[in-house]
Amino acid sequence: MSSAPDPAPAAADRRREEAVAWLQALLGGRGSPPRPLPPLHASDDDLRATLADGALLCAALRRLGWLPASGEGGGSAAAAVEDDVGRFLAAVEWIGLPGFAASDLGTVRVLPRPNHSI
């Protein structure tokens, strides 16, 4: 007997494409995003690499009005990345969304889909 193909990879691909499409719709229309947006069919690795510095995540929260605009600081690039990731994680906690650790941005995994819309 042959078994049916595992639907999990297709579902993960769909969720990733939905997330990328949402980012593109939110950040692609007005102004320029802080870095290039990932392509619609980005791999897990490509999406993780694009989001790892926190810049697009913070830009999304700013566009939604959940994070104030950040001032231009004179700090290092590494400090700016830590600041963006930290700002994003603090905002997620403040909003009450399920959180994660900054180290999760360095691992490849597809997060479960939220049960409520933002």
TIVO-2410 file (N, C-alpha, C; in nm, 3 decimals):
# residues 118
REC num residu      c1      c2      c3 atome chaine
REC   1      M   0.083  -0.119   0.000     N      A
REC   1      M   0.000   0.000   0.000    CA      A
REC   1      M   0.087   0.125   0.000     C      A
REC   2      S   0.051   0.218  -0.080     N      A
REC   2      S   0.125   0.344  -0.080    CA      A
REC   2      S   0.057   0.441   0.015     C      A
REC   3      S   0.137   0.516   0.082     N      A
REC   3      S   0.080   0.614   0.175    CA      A
REC   3      S   0.068   0.749   0.105     C      A
REC   4      A  -0.024   0.828   0.153     N      A
REC   4      A  -0.046   0.961   0.096    CA      A
REC   4      A   0.073   1.051   0.131     C      A
REC   5      P   0.103   1.147   0.044     N      A
REC   5      P   0.213   1.238   0.074    CA      A
REC   5      P   0.183   1.320   0.200     C      A
REC   6      D   0.289   1.353   0.270     N      A
REC   6      D   0.277   1.432   0.392    CA      A
REC   6      D   0.234   1.574   0.356     C      A
REC   7      P   0.117   1.621   0.407     N      A
REC   7      P   0.070   1.756   0.373    CA      A
REC   7      P   0.144   1.866   0.449     C      A
REC   8      A   0.225   1.831   0.548     N      A
REC   8      A   0.292   1.932   0.631    CA      A
REC   8      A   0.383   2.024   0.550     C      A
REC   9      P   0.469   1.973   0.460     N      A
REC   9      P   0.554   2.066   0.384    CA      A
REC   9      P   0.473   2.164   0.298     C      A
REC  10      A   0.366   2.116   0.236     N      A
REC  10      A   0.284   2.205   0.153    CA      A
REC  10      A   0.216   2.311   0.240     C      A
REC  11      A   0.170   2.273   0.358     N      A
REC  11      A   0.107   2.369   0.448    CA      A
REC  11      A   0.209   2.471   0.498     C      A
REC  12      A   0.330   2.426   0.527     N      A
REC  12      A   0.435   2.518   0.572    CA      A
REC  12      A   0.471   2.615   0.460     C      A
REC  13      D   0.479   2.566   0.338     N      A
REC  13      D   0.508   2.652   0.224    CA      A
REC  13      D   0.399   2.758   0.207     C      A
REC  14      R   0.275   2.717   0.223     N      A
REC  14      R   0.161   2.809   0.210    CA      A
REC  14      R   0.166   2.916   0.319     C      A
REC  15      R   0.194   2.875   0.443     N      A
REC  15      R   0.201   2.973   0.552    CA      A
REC  15      R   0.315   3.072   0.530     C      A
REC  16      R   0.429   3.021   0.483     N      A
REC  16      R   0.544   3.109   0.457    CA      A
REC  16      R   0.508   3.208   0.345     C      A
REC  17      E   0.445   3.159   0.238     N      A
REC  17      E   0.404   3.247   0.128    CA      A
REC  17      E   0.303   3.351   0.175     C      A
REC  18      E   0.210   3.312   0.264     N      A
REC  18      E   0.113   3.408   0.318    CA      A
REC  18      E   0.185   3.515   0.400     C      A
REC  19      A   0.283   3.475   0.479     N      A
REC  19      A   0.358   3.571   0.560    CA      A
REC  19      A   0.435   3.668   0.472     C      A
REC  20      V   0.500   3.617   0.368     N      A
REC  20      V   0.575   3.703   0.276    CA      A
REC  20      V   0.480   3.797   0.202     C      A
REC  21      A   0.366   3.745   0.157     N      A
REC  21      A   0.268   3.829   0.087    CA      A
REC  21      A   0.217   3.940   0.178     C      A
REC  22      W   0.196   3.908   0.306     N      A
REC  22      W   0.151   4.008   0.403    CA      A
REC  22      W   0.258   4.116   0.419     C      A
REC  23      L   0.384   4.076   0.436     N      A
REC  23      L   0.492   4.173   0.447    CA      A
REC  23      L   0.502   4.261   0.323     C      A
REC  24      Q   0.489   4.199   0.205     N      A
REC  24      Q   0.497   4.275   0.081    CA      A
REC  24      Q   0.383   4.375   0.071     C      A
REC  25      A   0.262   4.334   0.109     N      A
REC  25      A   0.147   4.423   0.103    CA      A
REC  25      A   0.161   4.537   0.205     C      A
REC  26      L   0.212   4.505   0.322     N      A
REC  26      L   0.223   4.603   0.429    CA      A
REC  26      L   0.337   4.702   0.403     C      A
REC  27      L   0.450   4.654   0.359     N      A
REC  27      L   0.569   4.738   0.348    CA      A
REC  27      L   0.607   4.777   0.206     C      A
REC  28      G   0.552   4.710   0.107     N      A
REC  28      G   0.597   4.734  -0.029    CA      A
REC  28      G   0.531   4.851  -0.099     C      A
REC  29      G   0.418   4.898  -0.051     N      A
REC  29      G   0.345   5.001  -0.123    CA      A
REC  29      G   0.390   5.142  -0.097     C      A
REC  30      R   0.422   5.175   0.026     N      A
REC  30      R   0.453   5.314   0.062    CA      A
REC  30      R   0.598   5.325   0.108     C      A
REC  31      G   0.668   5.421   0.053     N      A
REC  31      G   0.807   5.442   0.095    CA      A
REC  31      G   0.890   5.320   0.060     C      A
REC  32      S   1.008   5.317   0.110     N      A
REC  32      S   1.090   5.200   0.084    CA      A
REC  32      S   1.116   5.129   0.216     C      A
REC  33      P   1.109   4.997   0.215     N      A
REC  33      P   1.136   4.923   0.338    CA      A
REC  33      P   1.283   4.936   0.375     C      A
REC  34      P   1.318   4.907   0.501     N      A
REC  34      P   1.455   4.923   0.546    CA      A
REC  34      P   1.553   4.828   0.478     C      A
REC  35      R   1.505   4.727   0.414     N      A
REC  35      R   1.586   4.633   0.338    CA      A
REC  35      R   1.497   4.568   0.234     C      A
REC  36      P   1.553   4.504   0.131     N      A
REC  36      P   1.468   4.441   0.030    CA      A
REC  36      P   1.375   4.336   0.091     C      A
REC  37      L   1.254   4.332   0.041     N      A
REC  37      L   1.158   4.232   0.087    CA      A
REC  37      L   1.191   4.096   0.025     C      A
REC  38      P   1.158   3.988   0.097     N      A
REC  38      P   1.185   3.856   0.040    CA      A
REC  38      P   1.091   3.828  -0.077     C      A
REC  39      P   1.133   3.742  -0.172     N      A
REC  39      P   1.043   3.705  -0.281    CA      A
REC  39      P   0.929   3.619  -0.228     C      A
REC  40      L   0.818   3.616  -0.300     N      A
REC  40      L   0.700   3.542  -0.255    CA      A
REC  40      L   0.732   3.396  -0.225     C      A
REC  41      H   0.814   3.333  -0.305     N      A
REC  41      H   0.845   3.191  -0.285    CA      A
REC  41      H   0.979   3.172  -0.215     C      A
REC  42      A   1.009   3.257  -0.118     N      A
REC  42      A   1.134   3.249  -0.043    CA      A
REC  42      A   1.142   3.117   0.033     C      A
REC  43      S   1.262   3.066   0.044     N      A
REC  43      S   1.284   2.945   0.125    CA      A
REC  43      S   1.285   2.985   0.272     C      A
REC  44      D   1.278   2.886   0.360     N      A
REC  44      D   1.290   2.914   0.503    CA      A
REC  44      D   1.417   2.990   0.533     C      A
REC  45      D   1.528   2.945   0.474     N      A
REC  45      D   1.657   3.009   0.498    CA      A
REC  45      D   1.657   3.154   0.451     C      A
REC  46      D   1.602   3.180   0.331     N      A
REC  46      D   1.597   3.316   0.278    CA      A
REC  46      D   1.510   3.407   0.364     C      A
REC  47      L   1.396   3.357   0.407     N      A
REC  47      L   1.306   3.437   0.490    CA      A
REC  47      L   1.371   3.466   0.625     C      A
REC  48      R   1.431   3.365   0.685     N      A
REC  48      R   1.497   3.382   0.814    CA      A
REC  48      R   1.609   3.485   0.802     C      A
REC  49      A   1.689   3.474   0.696     N      A
REC  49      A   1.799   3.569   0.676    CA      A
REC  49      A   1.747   3.711   0.659     C      A
REC  50      T   1.636   3.727   0.591     N      A
REC  50      T   1.578   3.860   0.568    CA      A
REC  50      T   1.524   3.920   0.697     C      A
REC  51      L   1.471   3.836   0.785     N      A
REC  51      L   1.409   3.886   0.908    CA      A
REC  51      L   1.504   3.890   1.027     C      A
REC  52      A   1.620   3.827   1.018     N      A
REC  52      A   1.708   3.806   1.133    CA      A
REC  52      A   1.755   3.933   1.200     C      A
REC  53      D   1.772   4.042   1.125     N      A
REC  53      D   1.823   4.163   1.188    CA      A
REC  53      D   1.712   4.247   1.253     C      A
REC  54      G   1.586   4.207   1.235     N      A
REC  54      G   1.474   4.275   1.300    CA      A
REC  54      G   1.424   4.399   1.229     C      A
REC  55      A   1.495   4.446   1.126     N      A
REC  55      A   1.456   4.571   1.060    CA      A
REC  55      A   1.318   4.564   0.996     C      A
REC  56      L   1.290   4.458   0.921     N      A
REC  56      L   1.158   4.445   0.857    CA      A
REC  56      L   1.049   4.419   0.961     C      A
REC  57      L   1.082   4.345   1.066     N      A
REC  57      L   0.984   4.318   1.171    CA      A
REC  57      L   0.944   4.448   1.239     C      A
REC  58      C   1.042   4.532   1.271     N      A
REC  58      C   1.011   4.661   1.332    CA      A
REC  58      C   0.937   4.753   1.235     C      A
REC  59      A   0.975   4.751   1.109     N      A
REC  59      A   0.906   4.833   1.009    CA      A
REC  59      A   0.759   4.794   1.001     C      A
REC  60      A   0.731   4.665   1.008     N      A
REC  60      A   0.591   4.618   1.004    CA      A
REC  60      A   0.515   4.669   1.126     C      A
REC  61      L   0.576   4.660   1.243     N      A
REC  61      L   0.509   4.709   1.365    CA      A
REC  61      L   0.490   4.861   1.360     C      A
REC  62      R   0.587   4.933   1.306     N      A
REC  62      R   0.572   5.078   1.292    CA      A
REC  62      R   0.457   5.111   1.198     C      A
REC  63      R   0.449   5.040   1.087     N      A
REC  63      R   0.343   5.064   0.988    CA      A
REC  63      R   0.206   5.039   1.050     C      A
REC  64      L   0.199   4.941   1.141     N      A
REC  64      L   0.073   4.911   1.209    CA      A
REC  64      L   0.045   5.004   1.326     C      A
REC  65      G   0.143   5.090   1.358     N      A
REC  65      G   0.125   5.184   1.468    CA      A
REC  65      G   0.153   5.125   1.605     C      A
REC  66      W   0.218   5.011   1.610     N      A
REC  66      W   0.246   4.944   1.737    CA      A
REC  66      W   0.387   4.968   1.788     C      A
REC  67      L   0.463   5.047   1.716     N      A
REC  67      L   0.601   5.075   1.757    CA      A
REC  67      L   0.634   5.215   1.708     C      A
REC  68      P   0.680   5.304   1.797     N      A
REC  68      P   0.713   5.439   1.750    CA      A
REC  68      P   0.833   5.436   1.657     C      A
REC  69      A   0.841   5.536   1.573     N      A
REC  69      A   0.956   5.548   1.482    CA      A
REC  69      A   1.082   5.561   1.566     C      A
REC  70      S   1.187   5.495   1.522     N      A
REC  70      S   1.312   5.502   1.597    CA      A
REC  70      S   1.394   5.619   1.546     C      A
REC  71      G   1.466   5.679   1.636     N      A
REC  71      G   1.556   5.789   1.598    CA      A
REC  71      G   1.682   5.732   1.537     C      A
REC  72      E   1.747   5.813   1.460     N      A
REC  72      E   1.873   5.772   1.400    CA      A
REC  72      E   1.981   5.784   1.506     C      A
REC  73      G   2.042   5.672   1.540     N      A
REC  73      G   2.148   5.675   1.640    CA      A
REC  73      G   2.283   5.666   1.574     C      A
REC  74      G   2.385   5.697   1.648     N      A
REC  74      G   2.519   5.692   1.595    CA      A
REC  74      G   2.590   5.563   1.631     C      A
REC  75      G   2.516   5.463   1.678     N      A
REC  75      G   2.578   5.339   1.724    CA      A
REC  75      G   2.623   5.250   1.610     C      A
REC  76      S   2.679   5.139   1.647     N      A
REC  76      S   2.728   5.043   1.548    CA      A
REC  76      S   2.615   4.968   1.482     C      A
REC  77      A   2.645   4.903   1.370     N      A
REC  77      A   2.544   4.823   1.300    CA      A
REC  77      A   2.499   4.707   1.388     C      A
REC  78      A   2.592   4.645   1.462     N      A
REC  78      A   2.555   4.534   1.550    CA      A
REC  78      A   2.459   4.581   1.659     C      A
REC  79      A   2.483   4.699   1.713     N      A
REC  79      A   2.394   4.752   1.816    CA      A
REC  79      A   2.257   4.782   1.757     C      A
REC  80      A   2.253   4.832   1.634     N      A
REC  80      A   2.125   4.861   1.569    CA      A
REC  80      A   2.044   4.734   1.550     C      A
REC  81      V   2.109   4.625   1.511     N      A
REC  81      V   2.041   4.496   1.494    CA      A
REC  81      V   1.984   4.451   1.628     C      A
REC  82      E   2.066   4.457   1.732     N      A
REC  82      E   2.018   4.416   1.865    CA      A
REC  82      E   1.902   4.505   1.907     C      A
REC  83      D   1.910   4.635   1.878     N      A
REC  83      D   1.801   4.725   1.914    CA      A
REC  83      D   1.673   4.689   1.841     C      A
REC  84      D   1.681   4.665   1.710     N      A
REC  84      D   1.560   4.630   1.633    CA      A
REC  84      D   1.500   4.499   1.681     C      A
REC  85      V   1.581   4.399   1.702     N      A
REC  85      V   1.530   4.271   1.750    CA      A
REC  85      V   1.469   4.289   1.889     C      A
REC  86      G   1.537   4.362   1.974     N      A
REC  86      G   1.485   4.388   2.109    CA      A
REC  86      G   1.354   4.466   2.107     C      A
REC  87      R   1.348   4.570   2.021     N      A
REC  87      R   1.224   4.647   2.008    CA      A
REC  87      R   1.109   4.559   1.961     C      A
REC  88      F   1.138   4.475   1.861     N      A
REC  88      F   1.034   4.387   1.810    CA      A
REC  88      F   0.985   4.292   1.918     C      A
REC  89      L   1.077   4.228   1.990     N      A
REC  89      L   1.037   4.132   2.094    CA      A
REC  89      L   0.959   4.201   2.205     C      A
REC  90      A   0.999   4.323   2.243     N      A
REC  90      A   0.926   4.396   2.347    CA      A
REC  90      A   0.786   4.432   2.299     C      A
REC  91      A   0.774   4.474   2.173     N      A
REC  91      A   0.642   4.510   2.119    CA      A
REC  91      A   0.552   4.388   2.111     C      A
REC  92      V   0.607   4.274   2.069     N      A
REC  92      V   0.527   4.151   2.061    CA      A
REC  92      V   0.474   4.116   2.201     C      A
REC  93      E   0.560   4.128   2.301     N      A
REC  93      E   0.517   4.099   2.439    CA      A
REC  93      E   0.410   4.197   2.484     C      A
REC  94      W   0.430   4.327   2.453     N      A
REC  94      W   0.334   4.430   2.493    CA      A
REC  94      W   0.199   4.408   2.426     C      A
REC  95      I   0.200   4.368   2.299     N      A
REC  95      I   0.076   4.344   2.226    CA      A
REC  95      I   0.004   4.221   2.279     C      A
REC  96      G   0.081   4.128   2.336     N      A
REC  96      G   0.022   4.006   2.389    CA      A
REC  96      G   0.025   3.889   2.292     C      A
REC  97      L   0.108   3.900   2.189     N      A
REC  97      L   0.121   3.790   2.094    CA      A
REC  97      L   0.217   3.686   2.150     C      A
REC  98      P   0.206   3.562   2.102     N      A
REC  98      P   0.302   3.461   2.146    CA      A
REC  98      P   0.443   3.506   2.110     C      A
REC  99      G   0.532   3.495   2.205     N      A
REC  99      G   0.667   3.543   2.183    CA      A
REC  99      G   0.764   3.433   2.146     C      A
REC 100      F   0.886   3.473   2.129     N      A
REC 100      F   0.994   3.382   2.100    CA      A
REC 100      F   1.122   3.451   2.143     C      A
REC 101      A   1.230   3.378   2.143     N      A
REC 101      A   1.359   3.434   2.180    CA      A
REC 101      A   1.430   3.488   2.057     C      A
REC 102      A   1.519   3.583   2.077     N      A
REC 102      A   1.595   3.637   1.966    CA      A
REC 102      A   1.673   3.528   1.895     C      A
REC 103      S   1.715   3.427   1.967     N      A
REC 103      S   1.790   3.317   1.906    CA      A
REC 103      S   1.704   3.238   1.808     C      A
REC 104      D   1.571   3.246   1.821     N      A
REC 104      D   1.483   3.176   1.727    CA      A
REC 104      D   1.496   3.232   1.586     C      A
REC 105      L   1.538   3.357   1.573     N      A
REC 105      L   1.557   3.414   1.440    CA      A
REC 105      L   1.674   3.350   1.369     C      A
REC 106      G   1.757   3.280   1.443     N      A
REC 106      G   1.872   3.214   1.383    CA      A
REC 106      G   1.847   3.069   1.351     C      A
REC 107      T   1.727   3.018   1.379     N      A
REC 107      T   1.694   2.879   1.349    CA      A
REC 107      T   1.590   2.875   1.240     C      A
REC 108      V   1.589   2.769   1.166     N      A
REC 108      V   1.492   2.755   1.058    CA      A
REC 108      V   1.376   2.672   1.109     C      A
REC 109      R   1.259   2.734   1.114     N      A
REC 109      R   1.137   2.663   1.149    CA      A
REC 109      R   1.019   2.750   1.109     C      A
REC 110      V   0.910   2.687   1.079     N      A
REC 110      V   0.789   2.760   1.044    CA      A
REC 110      V   0.703   2.762   1.169     C      A
REC 111      L   0.669   2.881   1.214     N      A
REC 111      L   0.589   2.895   1.334    CA      A
REC 111      L   0.443   2.862   1.305     C      A
REC 112      P   0.371   2.811   1.406     N      A
REC 112      P   0.229   2.783   1.384    CA      A
REC 112      P   0.152   2.911   1.353     C      A
REC 113      R   0.049   2.896   1.278     N      A
REC 113      R  -0.034   3.010   1.237    CA      A
REC 113      R  -0.114   3.060   1.359     C      A
REC 114      P  -0.118   3.192   1.383     N      A
REC 114      P  -0.197   3.244   1.495    CA      A
REC 114      P  -0.345   3.217   1.474     C      A
REC 115      N  -0.417   3.206   1.584     N      A
REC 115      N  -0.561   3.180   1.578    CA      A
REC 115      N  -0.641   3.308   1.564     C      A
REC 116      H  -0.578   3.422   1.576     N      A
REC 116      H  -0.648   3.549   1.563    CA      A
REC 116      H  -0.570   3.639   1.469     C      A
REC 117      S  -0.640   3.734   1.412     N      A
REC 117      S  -0.572   3.824   1.319    CA      A
REC 117      S  -0.527   3.949   1.392     C      A
REC 118      I  -0.425   4.010   1.338     N      A
REC 118      I  -0.367   4.129   1.401    CA      A
REC 118      I  -0.440   4.251   1.352     C      A
***
